Amino acid sequence: MKLLKYKISILLILGCSPISLLAQDFVWDTTFMVSGNRLEFNEEHYSPTHSFLKFSKNGSLIFLDSMDYTGPNVGREFVDFNQDGYIDLKITWTYNTWRSWLYLFDSARMEFIRVSGFWDFPDAQIIKNDHDYFYSYIKNGCADMNWLSHLFKIENFKTVKIAPLLEKVARRTIKIGKSE
């Protein structure tokens, strides 16, 4: 009888708890080696709407970044974004257009650095024949009939806008320069 009361008490405490025991918190981590250095990324939530992105090198915390809670629907890619031969981290949120944070690997310091202003260039891609330049893609109308793009480059871990590009499919014209 005493054991039954104990089990019922535990069930009542757990059943009334504001935190569901069946829910899973979405936390991820990744570890890899670069030039003999152990690099670790992980994301941990500190509130229902925010999380920390932590980067460690050989067990020592290098940086801690705060961001909106990403959840399981956000893309996390380890990809050589700038084609320099090193893996970079791209975290993408899905809105009307895909917007991302980009952490480029700095081979001189052996750490990742967040690219300032990258969020302002949705669905950014590298130009295949020229690895110094990138372009963004912004839907600018129904069914991609019109779109806007910006040509940009990354210098010292900051984006530099070169020129806007605008296409109006109905007229089949592409303008480089100021958008209308």
URURHU-V172417 format. One record per helix or strand. SS is the DSSP state (alpha for helix, beta for strand). FROM is the first residue (numbers start at 0). TO is the last residue. If there is no record, write none. Layout:
ss:SS from:FROM to:TO
ss:SS from:FROM to:TO
This chain:
ss:alpha from:1 to:14
ss:beta from:27 to:33
ss:beta from:36 to:44
ss:beta from:49 to:56
ss:beta from:59 to:67
ss:beta from:74 to:78
ss:beta from:87 to:93
ss:beta from:97 to:105
ss:beta from:110 to:113
ss:beta from:115 to:115
ss:alpha from:117 to:119
ss:beta from:124 to:126
ss:beta from:129 to:134
ss:beta from:137 to:138
ss:alpha from:141 to:143
ss:beta from:145 to:154
ss:beta from:157 to:167
ss:beta from:172 to:176
